Each structure stands twice: as C-alpha cells, then as structure tokens.
C-alpha cells in the first residue's frame, strides 16, 4: 500500500514509518521539519519537505505517489505550550488538520490513521479508561485533538473517509535506532535520562501532593515499538467506517517510580526536586487496551517499565545530543 506519513520525521511518526516500510509498504514522509528531524527518516523512505497547509503541494504529493492512506502525526503535542498558546494549537491541530482532510477528499484518498491522545479524556471518572468513557479535556492540546476526532466523523458522513483513531497514553523508549528528541523536551523519561547523563542538574517533579499512593502523577507508559505495531495492524486490518482504540498497557507508574526505575537501569544517581503542579495534568491516566487486543489482535512485546527505559537509555547514550550534529 502507498502510505503518506504526515509528521513522519517526528518521534512516533519516524518509528511507525520504519515499521510500515519493513512490512512492505511504500512510504512517503511529508514534514516541514519544524519539530521533526531529517535524520530520523529511515533509508528507503521518500521524503517531501513541505507544509501541510499548502493544499496544492499536498494534493500533488498524493497524486504523484498514488497515495492510498494517510497517517497523521503532525499535531503539536505539548500540554503546557497549548495552555500558553491556544491559538497555535487550534491553528495547527485543527485548521491544518482540516486541510489534510480537504486534500484527501480532493484526491480521493479515503483512509486515515489519526494519532490522538488520552488527553481527550481529562481527569477520568474511572480507571482503566475505556474508549467510550466521558471526554473532558483539560488543555487546548486535548481539546484540539478531540475536535479533530469529531471533524473526522463529519468527513466520514459527508465524504466517505474511513478512519482509525489511536489514543496514545505515554509513548516512550526507542526502536530501530530511532529515539525521542523534542525541542524543548517535556516528557519524563528522556528528561530523567538526561539527568542521569549529567546533562541536567536534576529532574523536577511537578507536584507531590496528588491523590496517588506517593503523591506524584501516575501514567501508563507504552513502548514506541508496540505503539507503532498498533498502526501497522490498523492498516493491515483496514475496513470502512470509524474505529477508536486506546493504546497503553493497563498499568500505571508514578513519577517517583519512573525515577527509581531509571536509577536501576542506568546505575546512576539522579537528583530530584519538587516543583509546582502543571496546569492540565490529571492525577492518574491508565488505559484499558482490551478492545484493540480483541479486534486487531494487538499483542504488546515490551510491557516492563525497565525494558522501556533501557531501550531509551541505550539511545540516549548513543545520541547524547539527539539528532543534532
């Protein structure tokens, strides 16, 4: 199948593109490199440097590459930034996302796999979180992701676009020699590993007074390989209509537990300090992933936290400055 991966130079997009390539699909990565890295695009993948807001260029790419499906990884994904710059997030995550859909309609591309988030749920009423649970996002990031999910429904009804929505919990780890390199970095595991590698003085714990067993936030961490595998299954089990799946392991770890695991894996001291809570951080987010296991046969391979951190640590040691030369 000919697949265009929008945002395929980013963390999750690059690993997924590589897995799709290895499975025999023809892959085109379309990215403006504002937040991605050219070096993360694997050999054998066609790269197009372009703006998704340029519908003409996007349609030409669809046409020239005979695109059958789009994987959309191009949304901005920093909760704190979205609170400070909601305008930026509505423009990129919703308006630009709509332009991708418009280009798909114009060129007759009728299937999308959308990179969504557990942030659409906000603070859950119960755990683990199931796909049909109440949606109550607490940040512009979550709001714009949910808005795009709803837009997909209308494009399905009016234009016949089928789609699969994959709601990630906390992606982490490294695979295929590809790792996590955001600028700025806000995710816990790469920050902890930077502290372990003496690239930071300490790791900041944002709030230790949550109603959890040790006062710090609890998250469901999923290895990037297993996350990518879910995308491969979404295309290999294509069907018309709309599908929604949560992606996690159903097991949560607190910030302090992640730091302790990183100390075990690296064998290094990792200083910590307590900072204020961050707006938009629910106390606990843990996924129910039974639906994707049942319907797509997803069977994760890297459920242990130490294995996730170990793969990330190996990558950080090999690329202490990320993809930067």
N, C-alpha and C positions, 0 to 999 in steps of 0.2 A: 504494500500500500504506500502511496505517496503522502507523506505527512509533513505539514508545516508546523514547526515548533516556535511559537511566538514567545520571546523571552528565553530562548534556549541557550543563551550564554550565561544565565544565572545559575545559582546553586542547584536547585531541583530540576530545572529545565535541562541543564547540561548532562546530568546523570541519566535522566529519562531518555534524552535524545540518544545517548550512547547505548542504552539498553535496547531501544527500538531499532537502532542500526544493527546491533548484533543479532537481533531476531529476524533480520532480513528485510526490514522496511527501508524505503528510500526517504531520507530525512533532509529537510531544509530548515536551517535555523534563521529566523528573522529577528534581528535585535538591533537597537540603536546604541548599545554598549554604555548607556548612561549608568547602569547599575550592574552590568554583567562584564564578562572578561573574554576577550577573543581567544585567549589561550585555553579556555575551558571547553571550547568547541572541538570535539574529537575529530581525528583524521578520518576522512571518508564521508564527512557531513558537509553539504553545501552551505555556505554562509552568505547571507544577504544583510548588509548593513543598511538599515532603513528605519523610518518612522512608521509606527502603526497608524498614526493619524493621517498618513498620506495614502488615502484610499486608492488612488490611481496606481501608485507603485505597488501596493499590496495586491491589488487585483491583477496586475501584470505578473507578479510572482506566482500567484495562484494559477494563472493561465499557463505560464511558461513551464511550471513544474508539474502541471496536471494534478493539482492537489486534490486528494480525496478527503482529508480530515485535518482539523486544526487542534493542536494542543496549546492552550492559552495559559502561560506562566508570567505574563507581563505586568501584572498588578504590582503597585508598591505595597510593602508589607511591614512597615514599622508603626507599631501602635502609637508610641509617643509622638512620632513625627506627624501622624494623622491627626492627633489632638491639636497640635500646634498649627498644622497646615491642612485643614479640611478641604480648602479649595483645591490644593494639589491632588488630593486623593479622589475627589469627585471628578476632576478633570481626567486624570489618568485611568483610574479604575473603572469608571462608569462611562464617561464620554468616549474615551479612546476605545474602550471595550465594545461600545456600540458600533464604532467604525469598523472593527474587525467583523462583527456580525453583518454589517451592511455590505462589506466586500464579499463575504461568503455568499450572501443572497445574490449579489450581482453576478457571481461566477458559478453559481450552482454547487457550491461546497456545502454539504448538508449534515456534517457531523463535527461536534466539538467536545473535547475533554477539557473541563474547566478546573483550574487549580483554585479551590476555595479554602475555607478555614473554619476551625472550631470557634473563631471569634464571632461567628454569626449567632451563636447561642447565648453569649454573655455569661452571667452567673447562672449556672443551671439549677433547675428546681430539684433535680435528682441526678444520681450517678449510678452507673455509667450513662453517658449521653447517647441517646438513640437518634436516628436520622429525623424522625418526625417530632421530636421534642420542641418545645417553645423556642422561638427565635427572638432574642432580645439583646442585640449587640450594644456594647458599651463604649465604642470608639468609632470614629469615622472610617477607620480601616474595616471593621466588621460590618458597618452599615453599608459601605460601598460594595463589599463582596456579596452581601445579601441582596442588595439592589440589582446587581448583575445577575444573580441567580434568578431573580424574578423576571428580569428582562429576557433571559433565555426562555422562560416559559411562554412569554408572549410571542417571541420569534418562532418558537415551536408551533404555536397555534396558528399564526398568520402566514409563516413562510416555510414551515415544514422542516426546520432544523432540529435534528435529534441531538441529544447531549447526555454526557455523564458528568456529574458534579462530584468531585472528590474533596471532602473536607478534611484537611490535614489537622493533626494535633501538633506535636512539636518535632519537626524533622531534624535529624542530627546524624553525625557520622560521615564517613567518606566511602566512596566506591569508585572503581575503575581509575584510580589515581586522581579523582576529582573531589574537591572538598569545599568547605564553607568559607567564603571570603567576601563579607559585606563591608561596605564603606559608608557610614560607620557600622561597626558591629554592635548589635544589641542582644544577640542570642546568648543564653547562659553557657552552654558547653564550650563554644570557641573562646569566650571570654575567660572562663576558668582555665582553659589550656594555655591561653596567653599568659595568665598569671603564673602558671606552673613553669612556663618557659622564660620567666623573668622579663616579659615584655610589658607587664603591668605591675604596679606595686602591690596590688591586692585586688580581690574580687569584691564588689559591692552587692550585698543582699538587700534588695529593695523591699523592706518591710519584714519584721519578725514578729508581728502581732496579729497575724491572720488566725482564723479559727481552724487551724490544722494541727496535727499532732506535735509539730515542733515550731509552729508559728510562721513558717515560710510557705510560699505558694507551692502547690503540687501540680505537676504537669505529666502528661502521657507522652513519652519520648519514643519516636519511631525511627528506625534506621533508614537512611536515604535509599538503600538498595530495595528494601521492602516497599517503600513508598513508590519507587519507580516501577516495581513489579506490578503494582496495582494499576498503573497507567497502561502497561503492556496488556494486562488482562482486559482492560476497558476497551481496547481496540480489537483484540482478538475475539472478544465476545460481543462484537457490535450488534446492536439491534435498534430498530427505530423506536423513538419515544424519548422518555426522560428517565434518568436514574440518578440516585443520590446515595453516596456512601461515606461513612466516617472512616478515617484512617488513623488508627492508633493500636495499642496493644492491650488496652483494658487494664493497664497497670500504671499507677501514678507514682512519681518520685518527687520529694520536696527539694527545694533549692539546696538545703543543707545535705541531703542525701546525695545529690549530684556532686557537690564539692567533695564529700568524703569518698565517693567512688573515683573521682579524678585523682585524689591523693593516692588511692590504692593502685590505680593503673599506672600513674606516672612515677610513683615513688618519691614525689617531691612535696615540699611544704607549699601550701597555698594560703597565704594570709587573706583574711576576710575582714570586712567592716560592714556595719549596718547603716543603710541609708533610708530615706523616706519611701513610702509606698509610691508606685507609679500609677497614674490615672489609667483606668481601663484594664487593670489586672485582676481578674476574678481569683478567689482563693484556690479553687481546685477545678481542673478540667481533665476528665478521663473519658475515653471513648468506649462505646460498645462497637465492636467491629464484626459482630456476628453476621450482619446482613451481607457484607462483601465476601465473607468466607463461604456462606451458603450459596449465594447467587453466582459469584465469579470464580469460586474455588481458590481464593487468595489464602496462601499458607505462609506466614512470615518466617524468616530464617534467623533473625538477629534480635531476639526479644530481650536479651540480658543487657542491662544498663552498662555493665563493664565492657562488654564487647562493642557497644555503640561508641563509648568513649575511647576505647583502644584504637578503633579504626580512625577516629578523628585525630587522636594524638599522633599516630604514625604520619598522617598527612601534614599536621602542623610542624612536626619535626623536619619533614622533607621540604616544606614550603613555609618557613617561619614568617615570611613577608607576604604570604598568599601568592597570588598570580603576578604580583608586581615584580618586574625585572630588577 
